[in-house]
Amino acid sequence: MIQFNFNRFGKLAKWSLTNDRSYYVRSFLQVLVVLTLIFLAFTTQFFTFKVNGETRAYEPCASIAIIIFFIDLIIGPSLMFQSMKNKHDRQTLLMLPASNFEKYIMRYSTWIILLPLYVIAFFGADLIQYLVNVLGGNDYVQFVTTKLIDMVSDTMNHLWATKRRFMMTDFFVAMLWLHSVYALGGTFFRSHKHAALLTTVAVIVYGLLHVWLFGMGESNDEIKPYDSADIIWCASYGILIIVNFWLSYRFFCRNQVIGKFVNL
């Protein structure tokens, strides 16, 4: 069977979106409700957050929103089977007239489909908090979006001004590696419902073992430009990222309806 066919993949995508529609709607509403409650709690000062005696209402809202998006970007691949409720759904997936590669791409895309829904939920929650605060006559009403953009802009300007631009590249590569680890965990563990939790535990154990064997390493606050060490570091992680995604696909091909704790 041909590994990828656009017409066949289009039919698979249509079937998947229709079958998982309730999961996407439920996820959207959950994020909308959670963000709305958080935004209202801080902006109406039901919860008070102070820095140096000054009340900050919108900073924690923007920070929490960034954390939610960040978590979705990192652990998203491990949720590729989250919409499947029972063994029948997994049996149906295995029997679909599509290649394993097409099925893997579609399941992996679950977090990509959720991302714009989360963005819409964020804007919806932001609009609700703005209207509630305006109607309530609160002072210093603004959009959380404005504060979020300011925070990101200030961070980027600081990194640029202090010549620490390499930190963003290192950070991006490390997070992409962690993303690939969750993609691997999503297909390695047969318990798809708890794949994110099991992968998180595995990452924590790996981190503790690394610290125990190699220590924390020497801290170096010296400002430095790109050098050969950074290039080697990024290249090494790039290879690990490719290996993780390859293994993730291989474990996906070995996915079983009834099997062991892991797909080996």
N, C-alpha and C positions, 0 to 999 in steps of 0.2 A: 504494500500500500504506500502511495506517495505520502511523504511525511507532512507536507503542508499544501493545501489547496484552498484558495481564497473563497471559492463558492461553497465548499464544504464547511470551512471555518465560519463563514457568514451564517449558515444554517445552525451550526453549533452555538454561536454567540446568541442568535435569536432565541433558541431553545433555552439556553442558560439564563438569559435575562428574564424571560417569561417565567421560568420555573423558580427563580430566586427573587422574584419581584417583592414578595412579602418580607424577605430578609433585608433587602435594601431599604424598603420603606421603614421597617422597624428600626434599623440602625440610624437612619436619618432622623427619625422622631426622637430617639434616645439622646442623640447628640444635641438636637435642638432644645429639648427640655433641660438637659444638664447645663448647657451653656447659658440658657435663659435664667435659670435659677441662680447660677453663680454670678452672672452679670448684675442681676437685680439685688442679690445679697450684698455685694460690695458697693455698687453705685448708690443704693439707698441707705448705705451705712448700717445695714442690719449686722454685717460683719465689718469691723473696723481694722484697717491695716495702716500702721503708722511707721514712718521712717524719720528718725531724729525729731520726734514730736509732731511731725506733719502728717496729716491723714492722706493716704494715697488710695484712691478708689479705682482708678482705671489701670494702673500698672499691674496689680495682681490679676485682673481680668485678662489683659493681654498676655501675661506670662502663662496663665493656665491654658489659654487658647493655643499658644505656641507649643506647650507640652503635649496637648492632645493631638495636634497635627504631627508633632515629632514622633509620638508613640505609634501613630498609624503608619507613618513612613517606615519605621523600623520593623515593627512586628507584623505589619500587614500581610506579608506572604505566608505566615504561619496560620492565617485564618482562611486559607483557600478552600477548606472543606467545612467551614463553620455553618454554611447555609444548609448543609445536608443533615437531615434530622435523624435518619435511621439507615439500616442496612439496605433497605429497598432503594433509597436514593443512590447509594454507592454502587449497587448492582446495575441500576439504570445507567450510571456514568460509564461503567465498564462495557456496557452493551451498545453504546451509541456508535453509529457508523462514522467514526472519525479516528484519525491517528492519535497515538498517545501524545505526540508533540503538540497537536492542536488542542487536545484536552488539557494538557499541562499549561499551555499559554492562557487558555480561557480561565482556568482555576486560579492561576497566578494573578490574572488581571482583576480579581475580586477587589483587592485593596485600591487599585487604580480607579475602578468604578465608584468606590465609596468616597474617594478623596474629594471630587467635586461636590458630592452630596454633603459632605462635612463642611465644605466652604460655604455652600448655600445656607446650611444650618447656622453657621457662624454669623453670616450677614443678617439672617432672620432674627437671631437672638440679639444681635447688636441693635437692630432697628426697634425691637420690642423694648429693650432697656432704655433706648433714647426717648421713645414716645412716652413711656411710663414716667420717666424723670421730668420730661417737659410738662406733662399734664399734672405731675405732682408739685411743680414749682420749685424743684431742686436747683441749687446754684451750680455753676461750672459744669453744665451738661455738655457732653461731647460723645462722639462715637469711639468705641473701643478700637475700631479699625485705625483711626488716626493715631492713637497712642501706640498701637502695635507697629505701624510704619515708622514712627519716630524712634522707637526702641531699636528696631532692626537697622535703621539708618545710622543711629548713634554708634552702634556696635561696629558696623562696617567702617565708618569714618575713623573710629579709634584704632582698629586694626591697620587701616591704611596709613594713618598718621604715625603710628609707632613701628611701621615697617615689619609688622607681623602677619603679612598676607599669607605666608606659607602655612600659618596655623589653620587657615580656612581650608586649604587643600588637604592637609593632613587629617583634619576633622572630617571632611567630606569622604575621603577614602576609608577612614576607620568606620564611619557610619554605614557606608555602602557594604563593607565587609560584614558588619553586624546584621545588616539587612539580608545578606546572602545566607548567614547562619540561620536566621529564622525561616528562610525559604527551605533550607535543608531540614530544619526541625519539623516543618509543616508536613513533610512527606516521610521523614525518617520514623517518627512516632506514629503508631497505628491509631492511637487515641487522638483523633482529629479534633475533638472538642476541647482537649486540654493541651494541644500542641504548643500554644504560645507559653503556657505556664511551664511545661516540661522543658522547653527550649531555654526559658529564662533561668530555670534552676541549673541546667547544664552550663550556661554561660557563667553563672555565679561560681559554680564549682570550678570551672576552668580558670576563672580569674583568681580564685583563692589558691589553686595549685600553682599558678604562674608566680604569684607573689611569694609563696612558700619556697619555690625552687630557685627563683631568680631575684627575689627582693623587689622593692619598689623602684629601683633605679635611681640614678642621680638626678636631682632637679637642677635645671639649667635655665635661668631667667635671662640669659644673655640674648640680646637681639641679634638674629643671624639671618642672612638671606638664604635663598635656595642653594643647596650644595649637593654633592654626589650622594651623601647619606640619605637625604630626603628622596632623591630619585630612586635609589635602591629600595628604600622603605615602601614607597608607593608602588613600585613594580612588584615587590614581594606580595603585598596585599592584593594587588590586581590579579596575580596568579591564584591566590587563595579564593578570591571572589569567583573566578571562573570555575575552579574545582568544586566549590560549594554548590553552584548552580547546576553543574554537570551531575554531581551526586544527587542533588534534589530531584532532577529529572529521572535519573536511574531508579531511585527509590519509588518515584511516582509510578513508573512502569511496573514495579513489583507490588503495587498496592493490592491488598487483599480485603475482601469483605469480612472474612473470618480468618484470623491469623494470630501471630504472636504479638508481643508488646511493641516490637519494632518491625519495620518492613525489610527484613533481611532474607 
